[in-house]
Amino acid sequence: MTVQEISNKEWLTTDTYPCNCVDMTNWISSIDRRKRLFRIANILALITIFYNVLEGLFSVIFGLADETFTLFGFGLDSFVEVISGIGIWHMIRRIRHAEHDSLDTFEQRALKITGSAFYILAAGLIMTGVLHLIQGHKPETTFWGIVIALVSITSMWVLIHYKVKVGRALESQAILADASCTRTCLYLSIVLLLASAGFELTGIGGLDVAGTVLIAGFAFREGREAFEKAEGGTCTCSGCHRE
């Protein structure tokens, strides 16, 4: 081996090699991981949208058929969540490229529509609940309310787990806030389960009314948070504050 060949070999193995391939590989790996996490976040948002459509459809159909307005109100709430979910899906797609969590015009409009729909839903459910309490109305059965509630609790728990996991990995407050909103859906499912199971066990019609009013309360809070977020506040579905 010549002196020049030895010199070339030493240059290739030295720590002062001009291109730090290890750092470059780590950087590329980090970019690929970020893209993969955003794809997962996008899939989770779409699953949430389509699940709420199906949940709302079955809840409204069985709620009307069985005259259980806790289940009916739960279904309407799910439909409103679809509007919110579309805004969140749009936001995830945008911040994947823009890398900031501030709202654009589409998301602000979606939040205002969502907030208005929640307020209307809350008012309608409270009036219906009061009317049925006065009339002493009782559902035919709340069996399907129990079934849908159990499916929803399981589904929401899985979605929360993965949304939190992805949100923390991306350090995205927007995705973590979405996970907190999904947690609110979990609480609504628990209200549905308690009201439906309570009626099946006791036959007390007032429990269905109580469940309807509680769902109205959650809807009002979600509506308030939607408007505050649209106006520039930061919401986590456990409260909002102005920036």
Biotite code that builds the C-alpha atoms (Angstrom):
import biotite.structure as struc

atoms = struc.array([
    struc.Atom([0.000, 0.000, 0.000], chain_id="A", res_id=1, res_name="MET", atom_name="CA", element="C"),
    struc.Atom([1.406, 3.413, -0.949], chain_id="A", res_id=2, res_name="THR", atom_name="CA", element="C"),
    struc.Atom([1.741, 6.374, 1.415], chain_id="A", res_id=3, res_name="VAL", atom_name="CA", element="C"),
    struc.Atom([-1.056, 8.157, -0.474], chain_id="A", res_id=4, res_name="GLN", atom_name="CA", element="C"),
    struc.Atom([-3.429, 5.164, -0.045], chain_id="A", res_id=5, res_name="GLU", atom_name="CA", element="C"),
    struc.Atom([-2.700, 5.035, 3.688], chain_id="A", res_id=6, res_name="ILE", atom_name="CA", element="C"),
    struc.Atom([-3.363, 8.761, 3.961], chain_id="A", res_id=7, res_name="SER", atom_name="CA", element="C"),
    struc.Atom([-6.689, 8.401, 2.147], chain_id="A", res_id=8, res_name="ASN", atom_name="CA", element="C"),
    struc.Atom([-7.754, 5.506, 4.393], chain_id="A", res_id=9, res_name="LYS", atom_name="CA", element="C"),
    struc.Atom([-6.967, 7.507, 7.544], chain_id="A", res_id=10, res_name="GLU", atom_name="CA", element="C"),
    struc.Atom([-8.964, 10.499, 6.225], chain_id="A", res_id=11, res_name="TRP", atom_name="CA", element="C"),
    struc.Atom([-12.016, 8.290, 5.659], chain_id="A", res_id=12, res_name="LEU", atom_name="CA", element="C"),
    struc.Atom([-11.945, 6.926, 9.205], chain_id="A", res_id=13, res_name="THR", atom_name="CA", element="C"),
    struc.Atom([-11.109, 10.100, 11.097], chain_id="A", res_id=14, res_name="THR", atom_name="CA", element="C"),
    struc.Atom([-13.614, 11.889, 13.341], chain_id="A", res_id=15, res_name="ASP", atom_name="CA", element="C"),
    struc.Atom([-13.145, 15.024, 11.273], chain_id="A", res_id=16, res_name="THR", atom_name="CA", element="C"),
    struc.Atom([-14.836, 13.483, 8.226], chain_id="A", res_id=17, res_name="TYR", atom_name="CA", element="C"),
    struc.Atom([-16.531, 16.480, 6.497], chain_id="A", res_id=18, res_name="PRO", atom_name="CA", element="C"),
    struc.Atom([-20.029, 14.973, 6.390], chain_id="A", res_id=19, res_name="CYS", atom_name="CA", element="C"),
    struc.Atom([-21.379, 13.856, 9.778], chain_id="A", res_id=20, res_name="ASN", atom_name="CA", element="C"),
    struc.Atom([-23.394, 10.909, 8.495], chain_id="A", res_id=21, res_name="CYS", atom_name="CA", element="C"),
    struc.Atom([-24.628, 9.944, 11.983], chain_id="A", res_id=22, res_name="VAL", atom_name="CA", element="C"),
    struc.Atom([-26.238, 13.351, 12.540], chain_id="A", res_id=23, res_name="ASP", atom_name="CA", element="C"),
    struc.Atom([-27.667, 13.330, 9.014], chain_id="A", res_id=24, res_name="MET", atom_name="CA", element="C"),
    struc.Atom([-29.179, 9.864, 9.565], chain_id="A", res_id=25, res_name="THR", atom_name="CA", element="C"),
    struc.Atom([-30.698, 10.962, 12.884], chain_id="A", res_id=26, res_name="ASN", atom_name="CA", element="C"),
    struc.Atom([-32.139, 14.067, 11.256], chain_id="A", res_id=27, res_name="TRP", atom_name="CA", element="C"),
    struc.Atom([-33.725, 12.065, 8.431], chain_id="A", res_id=28, res_name="ILE", atom_name="CA", element="C"),
    struc.Atom([-35.035, 9.530, 10.960], chain_id="A", res_id=29, res_name="SER", atom_name="CA", element="C"),
    struc.Atom([-36.578, 12.356, 13.018], chain_id="A", res_id=30, res_name="SER", atom_name="CA", element="C"),
    struc.Atom([-38.317, 13.796, 9.942], chain_id="A", res_id=31, res_name="ILE", atom_name="CA", element="C"),
    struc.Atom([-39.655, 10.361, 8.957], chain_id="A", res_id=32, res_name="ASP", atom_name="CA", element="C"),
    struc.Atom([-40.904, 9.747, 12.510], chain_id="A", res_id=33, res_name="ARG", atom_name="CA", element="C"),
    struc.Atom([-42.676, 13.126, 12.560], chain_id="A", res_id=34, res_name="ARG", atom_name="CA", element="C"),
    struc.Atom([-44.379, 12.390, 9.236], chain_id="A", res_id=35, res_name="LYS", atom_name="CA", element="C"),
    struc.Atom([-45.456, 8.974, 10.517], chain_id="A", res_id=36, res_name="ARG", atom_name="CA", element="C"),
    struc.Atom([-46.893, 10.481, 13.709], chain_id="A", res_id=37, res_name="LEU", atom_name="CA", element="C"),
    struc.Atom([-48.859, 13.075, 11.742], chain_id="A", res_id=38, res_name="PHE", atom_name="CA", element="C"),
    struc.Atom([-50.263, 10.309, 9.525], chain_id="A", res_id=39, res_name="ARG", atom_name="CA", element="C"),
    struc.Atom([-51.427, 8.510, 12.662], chain_id="A", res_id=40, res_name="ILE", atom_name="CA", element="C"),
    struc.Atom([-52.953, 11.751, 14.027], chain_id="A", res_id=41, res_name="ALA", atom_name="CA", element="C"),
    struc.Atom([-54.744, 12.240, 10.707], chain_id="A", res_id=42, res_name="ASN", atom_name="CA", element="C"),
    struc.Atom([-56.122, 8.679, 10.815], chain_id="A", res_id=43, res_name="ILE", atom_name="CA", element="C"),
    struc.Atom([-57.288, 9.135, 14.420], chain_id="A", res_id=44, res_name="LEU", atom_name="CA", element="C"),
    struc.Atom([-59.122, 12.337, 13.454], chain_id="A", res_id=45, res_name="ALA", atom_name="CA", element="C"),
    struc.Atom([-60.881, 10.565, 10.547], chain_id="A", res_id=46, res_name="LEU", atom_name="CA", element="C"),
    struc.Atom([-61.817, 7.608, 12.754], chain_id="A", res_id=47, res_name="ILE", atom_name="CA", element="C"),
    struc.Atom([-63.339, 10.056, 15.260], chain_id="A", res_id=48, res_name="THR", atom_name="CA", element="C"),
    struc.Atom([-65.415, 11.718, 12.525], chain_id="A", res_id=49, res_name="ILE", atom_name="CA", element="C"),
    struc.Atom([-66.783, 8.499, 11.013], chain_id="A", res_id=50, res_name="PHE", atom_name="CA", element="C"),
    struc.Atom([-67.377, 6.930, 14.420], chain_id="A", res_id=51, res_name="TYR", atom_name="CA", element="C"),
    struc.Atom([-69.433, 9.954, 15.543], chain_id="A", res_id=52, res_name="ASN", atom_name="CA", element="C"),
    struc.Atom([-71.518, 9.760, 12.364], chain_id="A", res_id=53, res_name="VAL", atom_name="CA", element="C"),
    struc.Atom([-72.380, 6.109, 13.018], chain_id="A", res_id=54, res_name="LEU", atom_name="CA", element="C"),
    struc.Atom([-72.867, 6.662, 16.756], chain_id="A", res_id=55, res_name="GLU", atom_name="CA", element="C"),
    struc.Atom([-75.159, 9.619, 16.104], chain_id="A", res_id=56, res_name="GLY", atom_name="CA", element="C"),
    struc.Atom([-77.188, 7.722, 13.534], chain_id="A", res_id=57, res_name="LEU", atom_name="CA", element="C"),
    struc.Atom([-77.823, 4.662, 15.719], chain_id="A", res_id=58, res_name="PHE", atom_name="CA", element="C"),
    struc.Atom([-78.431, 6.768, 18.847], chain_id="A", res_id=59, res_name="SER", atom_name="CA", element="C"),
    struc.Atom([-81.032, 8.984, 17.179], chain_id="A", res_id=60, res_name="VAL", atom_name="CA", element="C"),
    struc.Atom([-82.830, 6.023, 15.539], chain_id="A", res_id=61, res_name="ILE", atom_name="CA", element="C"),
    struc.Atom([-83.014, 3.931, 18.733], chain_id="A", res_id=62, res_name="PHE", atom_name="CA", element="C"),
    struc.Atom([-83.634, 6.986, 20.892], chain_id="A", res_id=63, res_name="GLY", atom_name="CA", element="C"),
    struc.Atom([-86.730, 7.925, 18.892], chain_id="A", res_id=64, res_name="LEU", atom_name="CA", element="C"),
    struc.Atom([-87.935, 4.319, 18.587], chain_id="A", res_id=65, res_name="ALA", atom_name="CA", element="C"),
    struc.Atom([-87.636, 3.661, 22.337], chain_id="A", res_id=66, res_name="ASP", atom_name="CA", element="C"),
    struc.Atom([-88.580, 7.215, 23.392], chain_id="A", res_id=67, res_name="GLU", atom_name="CA", element="C"),
    struc.Atom([-85.421, 7.578, 25.448], chain_id="A", res_id=68, res_name="THR", atom_name="CA", element="C"),
    struc.Atom([-84.304, 11.186, 25.142], chain_id="A", res_id=69, res_name="PHE", atom_name="CA", element="C"),
    struc.Atom([-81.003, 10.690, 26.897], chain_id="A", res_id=70, res_name="THR", atom_name="CA", element="C"),
    struc.Atom([-79.985, 8.456, 23.989], chain_id="A", res_id=71, res_name="LEU", atom_name="CA", element="C"),
    struc.Atom([-81.578, 10.800, 21.451], chain_id="A", res_id=72, res_name="PHE", atom_name="CA", element="C"),
    struc.Atom([-79.715, 13.798, 22.879], chain_id="A", res_id=73, res_name="GLY", atom_name="CA", element="C"),
    struc.Atom([-76.506, 11.796, 22.968], chain_id="A", res_id=74, res_name="PHE", atom_name="CA", element="C"),
    struc.Atom([-76.954, 11.086, 19.248], chain_id="A", res_id=75, res_name="GLY", atom_name="CA", element="C"),
    struc.Atom([-77.501, 14.746, 18.388], chain_id="A", res_id=76, res_name="LEU", atom_name="CA", element="C"),
    struc.Atom([-74.392, 15.646, 20.366], chain_id="A", res_id=77, res_name="ASP", atom_name="CA", element="C"),
    struc.Atom([-72.432, 13.132, 18.288], chain_id="A", res_id=78, res_name="SER", atom_name="CA", element="C"),
    struc.Atom([-73.585, 14.836, 15.077], chain_id="A", res_id=79, res_name="PHE", atom_name="CA", element="C"),
    struc.Atom([-72.390, 18.212, 16.374], chain_id="A", res_id=80, res_name="VAL", atom_name="CA", element="C"),
    struc.Atom([-69.061, 16.599, 17.261], chain_id="A", res_id=81, res_name="GLU", atom_name="CA", element="C"),
    struc.Atom([-68.713, 15.678, 13.580], chain_id="A", res_id=82, res_name="VAL", atom_name="CA", element="C"),
    struc.Atom([-68.512, 19.386, 12.673], chain_id="A", res_id=83, res_name="ILE", atom_name="CA", element="C"),
    struc.Atom([-65.885, 19.916, 15.347], chain_id="A", res_id=84, res_name="SER", atom_name="CA", element="C"),
    struc.Atom([-64.044, 16.799, 14.181], chain_id="A", res_id=85, res_name="GLY", atom_name="CA", element="C"),
    struc.Atom([-63.824, 18.079, 10.609], chain_id="A", res_id=86, res_name="ILE", atom_name="CA", element="C"),
    struc.Atom([-62.244, 21.287, 11.902], chain_id="A", res_id=87, res_name="GLY", atom_name="CA", element="C"),
    struc.Atom([-59.718, 19.287, 13.936], chain_id="A", res_id=88, res_name="ILE", atom_name="CA", element="C"),
    struc.Atom([-58.897, 17.070, 10.936], chain_id="A", res_id=89, res_name="TRP", atom_name="CA", element="C"),
    struc.Atom([-58.294, 20.180, 8.825], chain_id="A", res_id=90, res_name="HIS", atom_name="CA", element="C"),
    struc.Atom([-56.108, 21.654, 11.563], chain_id="A", res_id=91, res_name="MET", atom_name="CA", element="C"),
    struc.Atom([-53.932, 18.541, 11.831], chain_id="A", res_id=92, res_name="ILE", atom_name="CA", element="C"),
    struc.Atom([-53.375, 18.541, 8.077], chain_id="A", res_id=93, res_name="ARG", atom_name="CA", element="C"),
    struc.Atom([-52.416, 22.218, 8.198], chain_id="A", res_id=94, res_name="ARG", atom_name="CA", element="C"),
    struc.Atom([-50.016, 22.165, 11.162], chain_id="A", res_id=95, res_name="ILE", atom_name="CA", element="C"),
    struc.Atom([-48.283, 19.167, 9.593], chain_id="A", res_id=96, res_name="ARG", atom_name="CA", element="C"),
    struc.Atom([-46.885, 21.640, 7.065], chain_id="A", res_id=97, res_name="HIS", atom_name="CA", element="C"),
    struc.Atom([-47.169, 25.028, 8.790], chain_id="A", res_id=98, res_name="ALA", atom_name="CA", element="C"),
    struc.Atom([-45.881, 23.759, 12.165], chain_id="A", res_id=99, res_name="GLU", atom_name="CA", element="C"),
    struc.Atom([-47.967, 26.136, 14.281], chain_id="A", res_id=100, res_name="HIS", atom_name="CA", element="C"),
    struc.Atom([-51.219, 25.619, 16.186], chain_id="A", res_id=101, res_name="ASP", atom_name="CA", element="C"),
    struc.Atom([-52.917, 28.987, 15.538], chain_id="A", res_id=102, res_name="SER", atom_name="CA", element="C"),
    struc.Atom([-56.367, 28.817, 13.942], chain_id="A", res_id=103, res_name="LEU", atom_name="CA", element="C"),
    struc.Atom([-57.142, 29.699, 10.336], chain_id="A", res_id=104, res_name="ASP", atom_name="CA", element="C"),
    struc.Atom([-60.431, 31.095, 8.974], chain_id="A", res_id=105, res_name="THR", atom_name="CA", element="C"),
    struc.Atom([-61.905, 27.655, 8.209], chain_id="A", res_id=106, res_name="PHE", atom_name="CA", element="C"),
    struc.Atom([-61.259, 26.398, 11.752], chain_id="A", res_id=107, res_name="GLU", atom_name="CA", element="C"),
    struc.Atom([-62.661, 29.562, 13.360], chain_id="A", res_id=108, res_name="GLN", atom_name="CA", element="C"),
    struc.Atom([-65.824, 29.246, 11.271], chain_id="A", res_id=109, res_name="ARG", atom_name="CA", element="C"),
    struc.Atom([-66.140, 25.536, 12.152], chain_id="A", res_id=110, res_name="ALA", atom_name="CA", element="C"),
    struc.Atom([-65.772, 26.372, 15.857], chain_id="A", res_id=111, res_name="LEU", atom_name="CA", element="C"),
    struc.Atom([-68.465, 29.068, 15.695], chain_id="A", res_id=112, res_name="LYS", atom_name="CA", element="C"),
    struc.Atom([-70.868, 26.727, 13.872], chain_id="A", res_id=113, res_name="ILE", atom_name="CA", element="C"),
    struc.Atom([-70.082, 24.017, 16.428], chain_id="A", res_id=114, res_name="THR", atom_name="CA", element="C"),
    struc.Atom([-70.622, 26.413, 19.333], chain_id="A", res_id=115, res_name="GLY", atom_name="CA", element="C"),
    struc.Atom([-73.979, 27.601, 17.960], chain_id="A", res_id=116, res_name="SER", atom_name="CA", element="C"),
    struc.Atom([-75.143, 24.025, 17.369], chain_id="A", res_id=117, res_name="ALA", atom_name="CA", element="C"),
    struc.Atom([-74.180, 23.043, 20.928], chain_id="A", res_id=118, res_name="PHE", atom_name="CA", element="C"),
    struc.Atom([-76.119, 25.992, 22.378], chain_id="A", res_id=119, res_name="TYR", atom_name="CA", element="C"),
    struc.Atom([-79.218, 25.121, 20.338], chain_id="A", res_id=120, res_name="ILE", atom_name="CA", element="C"),
    struc.Atom([-78.892, 21.468, 21.367], chain_id="A", res_id=121, res_name="LEU", atom_name="CA", element="C"),
    struc.Atom([-78.547, 22.394, 25.053], chain_id="A", res_id=122, res_name="ALA", atom_name="CA", element="C"),
    struc.Atom([-81.645, 24.605, 24.964], chain_id="A", res_id=123, res_name="ALA", atom_name="CA", element="C"),
    struc.Atom([-83.702, 21.985, 23.114], chain_id="A", res_id=124, res_name="GLY", atom_name="CA", element="C"),
    struc.Atom([-82.716, 19.172, 25.475], chain_id="A", res_id=125, res_name="LEU", atom_name="CA", element="C"),
    struc.Atom([-83.476, 21.205, 28.608], chain_id="A", res_id=126, res_name="ILE", atom_name="CA", element="C"),
    struc.Atom([-86.937, 22.190, 27.310], chain_id="A", res_id=127, res_name="MET", atom_name="CA", element="C"),
    struc.Atom([-87.646, 18.583, 26.309], chain_id="A", res_id=128, res_name="THR", atom_name="CA", element="C"),
    struc.Atom([-86.433, 17.301, 29.678], chain_id="A", res_id=129, res_name="GLY", atom_name="CA", element="C"),
    struc.Atom([-88.630, 19.717, 31.635], chain_id="A", res_id=130, res_name="VAL", atom_name="CA", element="C"),
    struc.Atom([-91.674, 18.892, 29.479], chain_id="A", res_id=131, res_name="LEU", atom_name="CA", element="C"),
    struc.Atom([-91.191, 15.139, 29.947], chain_id="A", res_id=132, res_name="HIS", atom_name="CA", element="C"),
    struc.Atom([-90.686, 15.568, 33.682], chain_id="A", res_id=133, res_name="LEU", atom_name="CA", element="C"),
    struc.Atom([-93.995, 17.429, 33.934], chain_id="A", res_id=134, res_name="ILE", atom_name="CA", element="C"),
    struc.Atom([-95.746, 14.802, 31.810], chain_id="A", res_id=135, res_name="GLN", atom_name="CA", element="C"),
    struc.Atom([-94.173, 11.917, 33.744], chain_id="A", res_id=136, res_name="GLY", atom_name="CA", element="C"),
    struc.Atom([-92.839, 10.400, 30.528], chain_id="A", res_id=137, res_name="HIS", atom_name="CA", element="C"),
    struc.Atom([-91.048, 7.035, 30.618], chain_id="A", res_id=138, res_name="LYS", atom_name="CA", element="C"),
    struc.Atom([-88.988, 5.373, 27.835], chain_id="A", res_id=139, res_name="PRO", atom_name="CA", element="C"),
    struc.Atom([-90.116, 2.083, 26.339], chain_id="A", res_id=140, res_name="GLU", atom_name="CA", element="C"),
    struc.Atom([-86.683, 0.630, 27.110], chain_id="A", res_id=141, res_name="THR", atom_name="CA", element="C"),
    struc.Atom([-83.116, 1.907, 27.521], chain_id="A", res_id=142, res_name="THR", atom_name="CA", element="C"),
    struc.Atom([-81.405, -1.342, 26.489], chain_id="A", res_id=143, res_name="PHE", atom_name="CA", element="C"),
    struc.Atom([-79.838, 0.194, 23.387], chain_id="A", res_id=144, res_name="TRP", atom_name="CA", element="C"),
    struc.Atom([-78.617, 3.110, 25.437], chain_id="A", res_id=145, res_name="GLY", atom_name="CA", element="C"),
    struc.Atom([-76.605, 0.680, 27.565], chain_id="A", res_id=146, res_name="ILE", atom_name="CA", element="C"),
    struc.Atom([-75.181, -1.075, 24.494], chain_id="A", res_id=147, res_name="VAL", atom_name="CA", element="C"),
    struc.Atom([-74.202, 2.137, 22.710], chain_id="A", res_id=148, res_name="ILE", atom_name="CA", element="C"),
    struc.Atom([-72.732, 3.608, 25.899], chain_id="A", res_id=149, res_name="ALA", atom_name="CA", element="C"),
    struc.Atom([-70.492, 0.570, 26.478], chain_id="A", res_id=150, res_name="LEU", atom_name="CA", element="C"),
    struc.Atom([-69.271, 0.612, 22.859], chain_id="A", res_id=151, res_name="VAL", atom_name="CA", element="C"),
    struc.Atom([-68.652, 4.356, 23.081], chain_id="A", res_id=152, res_name="SER", atom_name="CA", element="C"),
    struc.Atom([-66.745, 4.164, 26.384], chain_id="A", res_id=153, res_name="ILE", atom_name="CA", element="C"),
    struc.Atom([-64.428, 1.520, 24.948], chain_id="A", res_id=154, res_name="THR", atom_name="CA", element="C"),
    struc.Atom([-63.915, 3.410, 21.677], chain_id="A", res_id=155, res_name="SER", atom_name="CA", element="C"),
    struc.Atom([-63.299, 6.775, 23.355], chain_id="A", res_id=156, res_name="MET", atom_name="CA", element="C"),
    struc.Atom([-60.803, 5.246, 25.786], chain_id="A", res_id=157, res_name="TRP", atom_name="CA", element="C"),
    struc.Atom([-58.766, 3.781, 22.897], chain_id="A", res_id=158, res_name="VAL", atom_name="CA", element="C"),
    struc.Atom([-58.866, 7.069, 20.940], chain_id="A", res_id=159, res_name="LEU", atom_name="CA", element="C"),
    struc.Atom([-57.807, 9.084, 24.000], chain_id="A", res_id=160, res_name="ILE", atom_name="CA", element="C"),
    struc.Atom([-54.872, 6.743, 24.628], chain_id="A", res_id=161, res_name="HIS", atom_name="CA", element="C"),
    struc.Atom([-53.454, 7.092, 21.121], chain_id="A", res_id=162, res_name="TYR", atom_name="CA", element="C"),
    struc.Atom([-54.227, 10.808, 20.733], chain_id="A", res_id=163, res_name="LYS", atom_name="CA", element="C"),
    struc.Atom([-52.345, 11.579, 23.950], chain_id="A", res_id=164, res_name="VAL", atom_name="CA", element="C"),
    struc.Atom([-49.475, 9.350, 22.880], chain_id="A", res_id=165, res_name="LYS", atom_name="CA", element="C"),
    struc.Atom([-49.173, 11.049, 19.466], chain_id="A", res_id=166, res_name="VAL", atom_name="CA", element="C"),
    struc.Atom([-49.730, 14.539, 20.888], chain_id="A", res_id=167, res_name="GLY", atom_name="CA", element="C"),
    struc.Atom([-46.935, 14.129, 23.432], chain_id="A", res_id=168, res_name="ARG", atom_name="CA", element="C"),
    struc.Atom([-44.565, 12.675, 20.834], chain_id="A", res_id=169, res_name="ALA", atom_name="CA", element="C"),
    struc.Atom([-45.196, 15.660, 18.526], chain_id="A", res_id=170, res_name="LEU", atom_name="CA", element="C"),
    struc.Atom([-45.365, 18.136, 21.429], chain_id="A", res_id=171, res_name="GLU", atom_name="CA", element="C"),
    struc.Atom([-48.591, 19.433, 19.869], chain_id="A", res_id=172, res_name="SER", atom_name="CA", element="C"),
    struc.Atom([-50.971, 21.234, 22.235], chain_id="A", res_id=173, res_name="GLN", atom_name="CA", element="C"),
    struc.Atom([-53.665, 21.112, 19.539], chain_id="A", res_id=174, res_name="ALA", atom_name="CA", element="C"),
    struc.Atom([-53.662, 17.308, 19.390], chain_id="A", res_id=175, res_name="ILE", atom_name="CA", element="C"),
    struc.Atom([-53.533, 17.039, 23.186], chain_id="A", res_id=176, res_name="LEU", atom_name="CA", element="C"),
    struc.Atom([-56.512, 19.419, 23.405], chain_id="A", res_id=177, res_name="ALA", atom_name="CA", element="C"),
    struc.Atom([-58.360, 17.174, 20.947], chain_id="A", res_id=178, res_name="ASP", atom_name="CA", element="C"),
    struc.Atom([-57.637, 14.226, 23.254], chain_id="A", res_id=179, res_name="ALA", atom_name="CA", element="C"),
    struc.Atom([-59.142, 16.187, 26.148], chain_id="A", res_id=180, res_name="SER", atom_name="CA", element="C"),
    struc.Atom([-62.259, 16.874, 24.068], chain_id="A", res_id=181, res_name="CYS", atom_name="CA", element="C"),
    struc.Atom([-62.528, 13.161, 23.347], chain_id="A", res_id=182, res_name="THR", atom_name="CA", element="C"),
    struc.Atom([-62.393, 12.662, 27.114], chain_id="A", res_id=183, res_name="ARG", atom_name="CA", element="C"),
    struc.Atom([-65.508, 14.845, 27.374], chain_id="A", res_id=184, res_name="THR", atom_name="CA", element="C"),
    struc.Atom([-67.211, 12.427, 24.956], chain_id="A", res_id=185, res_name="CYS", atom_name="CA", element="C"),
    struc.Atom([-66.198, 9.630, 27.317], chain_id="A", res_id=186, res_name="LEU", atom_name="CA", element="C"),
    struc.Atom([-67.925, 11.433, 30.210], chain_id="A", res_id=187, res_name="TYR", atom_name="CA", element="C"),
    struc.Atom([-71.058, 11.828, 28.087], chain_id="A", res_id=188, res_name="LEU", atom_name="CA", element="C"),
    struc.Atom([-71.012, 8.086, 27.422], chain_id="A", res_id=189, res_name="SER", atom_name="CA", element="C"),
    struc.Atom([-70.795, 7.432, 31.171], chain_id="A", res_id=190, res_name="ILE", atom_name="CA", element="C"),
    struc.Atom([-73.816, 9.708, 31.736], chain_id="A", res_id=191, res_name="VAL", atom_name="CA", element="C"),
    struc.Atom([-75.722, 7.739, 29.075], chain_id="A", res_id=192, res_name="LEU", atom_name="CA", element="C"),
    struc.Atom([-74.747, 4.436, 30.685], chain_id="A", res_id=193, res_name="LEU", atom_name="CA", element="C"),
    struc.Atom([-75.799, 5.526, 34.196], chain_id="A", res_id=194, res_name="LEU", atom_name="CA", element="C"),
    struc.Atom([-79.129, 6.960, 33.028], chain_id="A", res_id=195, res_name="ALA", atom_name="CA", element="C"),
    struc.Atom([-79.947, 3.957, 30.813], chain_id="A", res_id=196, res_name="SER", atom_name="CA", element="C"),
    struc.Atom([-78.887, 1.300, 33.319], chain_id="A", res_id=197, res_name="ALA", atom_name="CA", element="C"),
    struc.Atom([-80.620, 3.175, 36.124], chain_id="A", res_id=198, res_name="GLY", atom_name="CA", element="C"),
    struc.Atom([-83.951, 3.159, 34.289], chain_id="A", res_id=199, res_name="PHE", atom_name="CA", element="C"),
    struc.Atom([-83.651, -0.511, 33.320], chain_id="A", res_id=200, res_name="GLU", atom_name="CA", element="C"),
    struc.Atom([-83.013, -1.419, 36.965], chain_id="A", res_id=201, res_name="LEU", atom_name="CA", element="C"),
    struc.Atom([-85.577, 0.854, 38.657], chain_id="A", res_id=202, res_name="THR", atom_name="CA", element="C"),
    struc.Atom([-88.122, 1.907, 36.014], chain_id="A", res_id=203, res_name="GLY", atom_name="CA", element="C"),
    struc.Atom([-87.890, 5.503, 37.246], chain_id="A", res_id=204, res_name="ILE", atom_name="CA", element="C"),
    struc.Atom([-88.568, 7.755, 34.258], chain_id="A", res_id=205, res_name="GLY", atom_name="CA", element="C"),
    struc.Atom([-86.933, 10.722, 35.969], chain_id="A", res_id=206, res_name="GLY", atom_name="CA", element="C"),
    struc.Atom([-83.524, 9.104, 35.451], chain_id="A", res_id=207, res_name="LEU", atom_name="CA", element="C"),
    struc.Atom([-83.897, 9.430, 31.675], chain_id="A", res_id=208, res_name="ASP", atom_name="CA", element="C"),
    struc.Atom([-84.833, 13.095, 32.147], chain_id="A", res_id=209, res_name="VAL", atom_name="CA", element="C"),
    struc.Atom([-81.850, 13.622, 34.442], chain_id="A", res_id=210, res_name="ALA", atom_name="CA", element="C"),
    struc.Atom([-79.546, 12.096, 31.825], chain_id="A", res_id=211, res_name="GLY", atom_name="CA", element="C"),
    struc.Atom([-81.021, 14.412, 29.162], chain_id="A", res_id=212, res_name="THR", atom_name="CA", element="C"),
    struc.Atom([-80.385, 17.498, 31.328], chain_id="A", res_id=213, res_name="VAL", atom_name="CA", element="C"),
    struc.Atom([-76.820, 16.414, 32.125], chain_id="A", res_id=214, res_name="LEU", atom_name="CA", element="C"),
    struc.Atom([-76.059, 15.970, 28.425], chain_id="A", res_id=215, res_name="ILE", atom_name="CA", element="C"),
    struc.Atom([-77.523, 19.450, 27.856], chain_id="A", res_id=216, res_name="ALA", atom_name="CA", element="C"),
    struc.Atom([-75.097, 20.779, 30.478], chain_id="A", res_id=217, res_name="GLY", atom_name="CA", element="C"),
    struc.Atom([-72.138, 19.190, 28.707], chain_id="A", res_id=218, res_name="PHE", atom_name="CA", element="C"),
    struc.Atom([-73.393, 20.573, 25.372], chain_id="A", res_id=219, res_name="ALA", atom_name="CA", element="C"),
    struc.Atom([-73.601, 24.098, 26.806], chain_id="A", res_id=220, res_name="PHE", atom_name="CA", element="C"),
    struc.Atom([-70.042, 23.885, 28.148], chain_id="A", res_id=221, res_name="ARG", atom_name="CA", element="C"),
    struc.Atom([-68.743, 22.565, 24.816], chain_id="A", res_id=222, res_name="GLU", atom_name="CA", element="C"),
    struc.Atom([-70.505, 25.405, 23.010], chain_id="A", res_id=223, res_name="GLY", atom_name="CA", element="C"),
    struc.Atom([-68.930, 28.013, 25.301], chain_id="A", res_id=224, res_name="ARG", atom_name="CA", element="C"),
    struc.Atom([-65.474, 26.519, 24.837], chain_id="A", res_id=225, res_name="GLU", atom_name="CA", element="C"),
    struc.Atom([-65.891, 26.437, 21.046], chain_id="A", res_id=226, res_name="ALA", atom_name="CA", element="C"),
    struc.Atom([-66.680, 30.166, 20.942], chain_id="A", res_id=227, res_name="PHE", atom_name="CA", element="C"),
    struc.Atom([-63.852, 31.071, 23.314], chain_id="A", res_id=228, res_name="GLU", atom_name="CA", element="C"),
    struc.Atom([-61.376, 29.104, 21.238], chain_id="A", res_id=229, res_name="LYS", atom_name="CA", element="C"),
    struc.Atom([-62.654, 30.713, 18.020], chain_id="A", res_id=230, res_name="ALA", atom_name="CA", element="C"),
    struc.Atom([-62.067, 34.138, 19.574], chain_id="A", res_id=231, res_name="GLU", atom_name="CA", element="C"),
    struc.Atom([-58.439, 33.343, 20.343], chain_id="A", res_id=232, res_name="GLY", atom_name="CA", element="C"),
    struc.Atom([-58.601, 31.456, 23.609], chain_id="A", res_id=233, res_name="GLY", atom_name="CA", element="C"),
    struc.Atom([-56.857, 28.199, 24.430], chain_id="A", res_id=234, res_name="THR", atom_name="CA", element="C"),
    struc.Atom([-59.183, 25.295, 25.272], chain_id="A", res_id=235, res_name="CYS", atom_name="CA", element="C"),
    struc.Atom([-58.479, 21.865, 26.625], chain_id="A", res_id=236, res_name="THR", atom_name="CA", element="C"),
    struc.Atom([-62.131, 20.852, 27.153], chain_id="A", res_id=237, res_name="CYS", atom_name="CA", element="C"),
    struc.Atom([-61.529, 21.148, 30.878], chain_id="A", res_id=238, res_name="SER", atom_name="CA", element="C"),
    struc.Atom([-61.582, 24.921, 30.690], chain_id="A", res_id=239, res_name="GLY", atom_name="CA", element="C"),
    struc.Atom([-60.510, 27.840, 28.510], chain_id="A", res_id=240, res_name="CYS", atom_name="CA", element="C"),
    struc.Atom([-58.385, 30.905, 29.048], chain_id="A", res_id=241, res_name="HIS", atom_name="CA", element="C"),
    struc.Atom([-57.614, 33.929, 26.968], chain_id="A", res_id=242, res_name="ARG", atom_name="CA", element="C"),
    struc.Atom([-54.162, 34.139, 25.440], chain_id="A", res_id=243, res_name="GLU", atom_name="CA", element="C"),
])
